[in-house]
Amino acid sequence: MLLKSAQKSRFGAIAFILLLLFAIWLATLMGKSPTYSFLFDSFPMPFYQALANLLSHYPIGYKLTAVILFFISGIYLLVLNNKFIILKNRSYLPILFYALCAAAFLPIQRLNPALVSVFLVLLSIDHLFVIYQKNAPLDNLFRAGLAIGLATLFYAPAVSIAVWALLTLLVLRPFNVREWFVLLFAFIVPWLIYMLVLFIINDDILKPYYAFVTSLFTESEPAVDDKLFWIFGSFLAIPFGVSLIGTYQKLAFQKIIIRRYYSIFLYLFLIGVVSFFLVPGVSYEIFYFTAIPSAFIMSSYFADAKQNFWNELLLWLPIIGAIVVQVVMLI
């Protein structure tokens, strides 16, 4: 049984996860998957534009960069789990569910600004989680703010992470004006440095601001068949819903800090969902952000789930969904 292997057999779990990740990315690496255009292709933020232009001359490097960025982010999830003991035991489940909640959706299985920015989001999580009951949190707050500010220069909708960071600060610490000022100031430091460079080279210092507004508020519909989204979502909805209920029901028996971590994850997920539906410039690529809390919530449930038919089925549903999406796109 897959559930038993994922819970108890480290070798079996990692072998299956690696095989599944390889299968998920295989069509993209072989150049068999169709390429869809998104708003960020037409109106990119300056740092992502520079990266995309650099790699555009190397098709293989373009694809490999996306795969490498994905794996770095997945491994960082495991590092965060080990560092903050978000799950009771060390587990490879977070990288599995991270893949199933994001990369398994084939249209965004490519280099995109959200995939580039997700490492910076994880870096901000790392620095924010560590401030709980810390006597001198200003350095970590500044670094978290820097990471988020830098992320917005790759992907404008990452500004929603700034809102989430402020909520996180409220959850983890009592209100302190100095801490809020440091975090807010750190958000704009990368922008100030970039604008200073533009001023020195005699370029328009408002260029990143115009790109930000255009990327965030331009109405655009990606050329992706809606049925792919509904297929993808339907196979994930029930396992995620059950995991959400199961995980938050058992939080009453967890340490206070663990309860706060999962509250923060829920805020991150909700902010991502709200951004997807309400912000004009946000599209499917934001799944890389919502996949972070989804991965931990689903991992928390399945790591302790009873080994029975229904939980086994729930675990297989997103895997089957990933296969169906690939088949539908390739036929």
C-alpha positions as CSV (number, residue, x, y, z in Angstrom):
1,M,0.0,0.0,0.0
2,L,1.3,3.4,-1.0
3,L,0.1,5.1,2.3
4,K,2.0,2.5,4.4
5,S,5.1,3.0,2.4
6,A,4.9,6.8,2.6
7,Q,4.4,6.7,6.4
8,K,7.0,4.0,7.4
9,S,9.3,3.1,4.6
10,R,11.8,5.9,4.0
11,F,13.4,4.1,1.0
12,G,10.1,3.1,-0.5
13,A,8.7,6.6,-0.1
14,I,11.6,8.4,-1.6
15,A,11.9,6.0,-4.5
16,F,8.2,6.4,-5.4
17,I,8.3,10.2,-5.0
18,L,11.4,10.5,-7.2
19,L,9.8,8.3,-9.8
20,L,6.6,10.3,-9.7
21,L,8.4,13.6,-9.9
22,F,10.4,12.3,-12.9
23,A,7.1,11.2,-14.6
24,I,5.4,14.6,-13.9
25,W,8.3,16.5,-15.6
26,L,9.0,14.0,-18.3
27,A,6.8,15.5,-21.0
28,T,8.2,19.0,-20.4
29,L,11.8,17.8,-20.5
30,M,11.1,15.9,-23.8
31,G,9.5,19.0,-25.3
32,K,6.2,17.1,-25.8
33,S,4.0,19.4,-23.7
34,P,2.3,22.4,-25.4
35,T,3.5,25.8,-24.4
36,Y,0.9,28.4,-23.2
37,S,1.4,32.2,-23.1
38,F,0.6,34.1,-19.9
39,L,0.4,37.7,-19.0
40,F,3.9,37.6,-17.5
41,D,5.2,36.7,-21.0
42,S,3.9,40.0,-22.4
43,F,4.4,42.3,-19.4
44,P,7.2,40.8,-17.3
45,M,8.7,42.3,-14.2
46,P,12.3,43.6,-14.8
47,F,14.2,40.8,-13.0
48,Y,12.2,38.0,-14.6
49,Q,12.5,39.6,-18.0
50,A,16.3,39.7,-17.6
51,L,16.3,36.0,-16.6
52,A,13.9,34.9,-19.4
53,N,15.9,36.9,-22.0
54,L,19.1,35.2,-20.8
55,L,17.7,31.7,-21.1
56,S,15.6,32.2,-24.2
57,H,18.6,31.4,-26.4
58,Y,19.1,28.0,-24.6
59,P,15.8,25.9,-24.8
60,I,17.3,23.0,-22.9
61,G,18.7,25.4,-20.2
62,Y,15.3,27.1,-20.1
63,K,13.6,23.8,-19.2
64,L,16.3,22.6,-16.9
65,T,16.3,25.9,-14.9
66,A,12.6,25.4,-14.2
67,V,13.2,21.8,-13.1
68,I,16.1,22.8,-10.9
69,L,14.1,25.7,-9.3
70,F,11.3,23.3,-8.6
71,F,13.5,20.8,-6.9
72,I,15.3,23.4,-4.8
73,S,12.0,24.7,-3.5
74,G,10.8,21.2,-2.8
75,I,14.0,20.4,-0.9
76,Y,13.6,23.7,1.0
77,L,10.2,22.5,2.2
78,L,11.9,19.4,3.7
79,V,14.5,21.7,5.4
80,L,11.8,23.8,6.9
81,N,10.0,20.8,8.2
82,N,13.2,19.5,9.8
83,K,14.1,22.9,11.3
84,F,10.7,23.8,12.8
85,I,9.3,20.3,13.3
86,I,6.1,21.2,11.5
87,L,5.3,17.6,11.1
88,K,5.8,15.2,14.0
89,N,8.3,13.1,12.1
90,R,10.7,13.7,9.2
91,S,8.9,13.0,6.0
92,Y,9.2,13.3,2.3
93,L,5.5,13.8,1.9
94,P,5.8,17.7,1.6
95,I,7.7,17.5,-1.7
96,L,5.3,15.0,-3.0
97,F,2.2,17.1,-2.3
98,Y,4.1,20.3,-3.4
99,A,4.5,18.6,-6.8
100,L,0.9,17.4,-7.0
101,C,-0.5,20.8,-6.0
102,A,1.5,22.8,-8.4
103,A,3.9,21.2,-11.0
104,A,1.4,18.5,-11.9
105,F,-0.7,21.2,-13.6
106,L,1.1,21.0,-16.9
107,P,0.4,24.6,-18.2
108,I,2.6,26.1,-15.4
109,Q,5.3,23.4,-15.7
110,R,7.7,25.9,-17.3
111,L,9.9,28.7,-16.2
112,N,7.6,31.4,-14.8
113,P,8.1,34.3,-12.3
114,A,6.1,32.5,-9.5
115,L,8.4,29.5,-9.7
116,V,11.4,31.8,-9.5
117,S,9.9,33.7,-6.6
118,V,8.7,30.7,-4.5
119,F,12.3,30.2,-3.2
120,L,12.2,33.7,-1.9
121,V,8.8,33.1,-0.3
122,L,10.2,30.0,1.4
123,L,13.2,32.1,2.6
124,S,10.8,34.6,4.1
125,I,8.9,31.8,5.9
126,D,12.2,30.6,7.3
127,H,13.1,34.0,8.7
128,L,9.5,34.7,10.0
129,F,9.0,31.3,11.7
130,V,12.2,31.8,13.7
131,I,11.1,35.0,15.4
132,Y,8.6,33.4,17.7
133,Q,9.7,34.3,21.3
134,K,13.0,35.5,20.0
135,N,14.5,38.4,21.9
136,A,16.1,40.1,18.9
137,P,13.9,39.5,15.8
138,L,14.8,42.6,13.8
139,D,17.5,41.0,11.7
140,N,15.2,38.1,10.7
141,L,12.4,40.5,9.9
142,F,14.6,42.6,7.7
143,R,15.8,39.6,5.8
144,A,12.2,38.3,5.4
145,G,11.2,41.7,4.1
146,L,14.1,41.8,1.7
147,A,13.2,38.4,0.3
148,I,9.6,39.4,-0.3
149,G,10.6,42.8,-1.9
150,L,13.0,41.0,-4.2
151,A,10.3,38.5,-5.1
152,T,8.0,41.3,-6.3
153,L,10.7,42.4,-8.8
154,F,10.3,39.0,-10.4
155,Y,6.6,38.6,-9.9
156,A,4.3,41.5,-9.1
157,P,1.5,39.5,-7.4
158,A,4.1,38.4,-4.8
159,V,3.1,41.7,-3.1
160,S,0.3,39.6,-1.6
161,I,3.0,37.8,0.4
162,A,3.8,41.2,2.0
163,V,0.2,41.2,3.4
164,W,0.7,37.7,4.6
165,A,4.0,38.6,6.3
166,L,2.2,41.3,8.3
167,L,-0.5,38.8,9.4
168,T,2.3,36.4,10.3
169,L,3.9,39.0,12.5
170,L,0.6,39.5,14.3
171,V,0.2,35.8,14.9
172,L,3.7,35.2,16.2
173,R,4.4,38.3,18.2
174,P,2.7,41.1,20.1
175,F,2.4,44.4,18.2
176,N,5.6,46.3,18.2
177,V,6.0,49.5,16.1
178,R,9.7,49.0,15.5
179,E,9.2,45.5,14.2
180,W,6.5,46.5,11.8
181,F,8.6,49.4,10.6
182,V,11.6,47.2,9.9
183,L,9.5,44.7,8.0
184,L,7.7,47.4,5.9
185,F,11.0,49.2,5.2
186,A,12.7,46.0,4.1
187,F,10.0,45.4,1.6
188,I,11.0,48.5,-0.4
189,V,14.8,48.3,0.0
190,P,15.2,46.1,-3.2
191,W,13.1,48.6,-5.1
192,L,15.1,51.6,-3.8
193,I,18.4,49.9,-4.8
194,Y,17.1,49.0,-8.2
195,M,15.7,52.5,-8.8
196,L,19.1,54.0,-7.7
197,V,20.8,51.8,-10.3
198,L,18.4,53.1,-13.0
199,F,19.1,56.6,-11.9
200,I,22.9,56.1,-12.1
201,I,22.6,54.7,-15.6
202,N,20.3,57.5,-16.6
203,D,17.2,55.3,-17.1
204,D,13.6,55.9,-16.1
205,I,13.4,55.2,-12.4
206,L,9.7,54.7,-12.6
207,K,10.0,51.9,-15.1
208,P,9.7,49.1,-12.4
209,Y,6.6,50.9,-11.0
210,Y,4.9,51.0,-14.4
211,A,5.8,47.3,-14.9
212,F,4.4,46.5,-11.5
213,V,1.0,48.2,-12.1
214,T,0.7,46.7,-15.6
215,S,1.6,43.2,-14.4
216,L,-0.8,43.4,-11.5
217,F,-3.9,45.0,-13.0
218,T,-4.0,44.1,-16.7
219,E,-6.9,41.8,-17.5
220,S,-5.7,38.7,-19.3
221,E,-6.9,35.2,-19.9
222,P,-4.2,32.5,-20.5
223,A,-4.8,30.3,-23.4
224,V,-5.5,27.3,-21.2
225,D,-8.6,25.2,-21.6
226,D,-10.7,25.7,-18.4
227,K,-11.5,22.0,-18.3
228,L,-7.9,21.3,-17.3
229,F,-8.3,23.5,-14.3
230,W,-11.5,21.8,-13.3
231,I,-10.0,18.3,-13.8
232,F,-6.9,19.3,-11.8
233,G,-9.0,20.9,-9.0
234,S,-11.6,18.1,-8.8
235,F,-9.0,15.5,-8.1
236,L,-7.3,17.7,-5.4
237,A,-10.4,19.1,-3.8
238,I,-11.6,16.1,-1.7
239,P,-8.1,15.0,-0.5
240,F,-7.3,18.6,0.4
241,G,-10.7,19.2,2.1
242,V,-10.4,16.0,4.2
243,S,-6.8,16.9,5.1
244,L,-7.8,20.4,6.1
245,I,-10.5,19.2,8.4
246,G,-8.4,16.4,9.8
247,T,-5.3,18.5,10.4
248,Y,-7.1,21.4,12.1
249,Q,-9.2,19.1,14.3
250,K,-6.0,17.6,15.8
251,L,-4.3,20.9,16.4
252,A,-5.9,21.2,19.8
253,F,-3.4,18.5,20.9
254,Q,-0.4,20.2,19.4
255,K,2.0,22.7,20.9
256,I,1.0,26.4,20.7
257,I,3.8,27.2,18.1
258,I,2.6,24.4,15.8
259,R,-1.0,25.7,16.0
260,R,0.3,29.1,15.0
261,Y,2.3,27.7,12.1
262,Y,-0.8,26.1,10.7
263,S,-2.8,29.3,11.2
264,I,-0.1,31.1,9.2
265,F,-0.3,28.4,6.5
266,L,-4.0,28.8,6.2
267,Y,-3.7,32.6,5.8
268,L,-1.1,32.0,3.0
269,F,-3.5,29.6,1.2
270,L,-6.5,31.9,1.5
271,I,-4.5,35.0,0.3
272,G,-3.3,33.0,-2.7
273,V,-6.8,31.8,-3.5
274,V,-8.3,35.3,-3.1
275,S,-5.5,36.7,-5.3
276,F,-6.2,34.1,-8.0
277,F,-9.9,35.0,-8.2
278,L,-9.8,38.8,-7.6
279,V,-6.4,40.2,-8.9
280,P,-6.6,40.6,-12.7
281,G,-2.9,39.9,-13.3
282,V,-2.8,36.6,-11.3
283,S,-3.2,33.3,-13.1
284,Y,-2.5,29.6,-12.6
285,E,1.2,30.3,-11.8
286,I,0.2,31.3,-8.3
287,F,-0.4,27.6,-7.5
288,Y,3.3,27.5,-6.7
289,F,2.5,29.8,-3.7
290,T,-0.7,28.0,-2.6
291,A,1.1,24.6,-2.9
292,I,3.4,25.5,0.0
293,P,0.6,25.5,2.7
294,S,-1.3,22.8,0.9
295,A,1.8,20.5,1.0
296,F,2.2,20.8,4.8
297,I,-1.6,20.5,5.5
298,M,-1.9,17.3,3.4
299,S,1.3,15.9,4.7
300,S,0.2,16.4,8.3
301,Y,-3.0,14.5,7.6
302,F,-1.5,11.6,5.6
303,A,1.5,11.2,7.9
304,D,-0.8,10.0,10.7
305,A,-3.8,8.7,8.7
306,K,-5.1,5.3,9.4
307,Q,-4.1,2.7,6.8
308,N,-7.5,1.9,5.3
309,F,-9.1,1.8,1.9
310,W,-10.5,5.4,2.0
311,N,-7.3,7.1,3.0
312,E,-5.4,5.0,0.4
313,L,-7.9,6.2,-2.2
314,L,-7.6,9.8,-1.0
315,L,-3.8,9.6,-1.4
316,W,-4.1,8.2,-4.9
317,L,-6.7,10.8,-6.2
318,P,-4.2,13.7,-6.8
319,I,-1.8,11.2,-8.4
320,I,-4.5,10.0,-10.7
321,G,-5.4,13.7,-11.4
322,A,-1.8,14.5,-12.4
323,I,-1.9,11.5,-14.8
324,V,-5.3,12.6,-16.3
325,V,-4.1,16.2,-16.8
326,Q,-1.0,15.0,-18.7
327,V,-3.0,12.6,-20.8
328,V,-5.7,15.2,-21.7
329,M,-3.0,17.7,-22.7
330,L,-0.9,15.3,-24.8
331,I,-3.7,13.6,-26.8
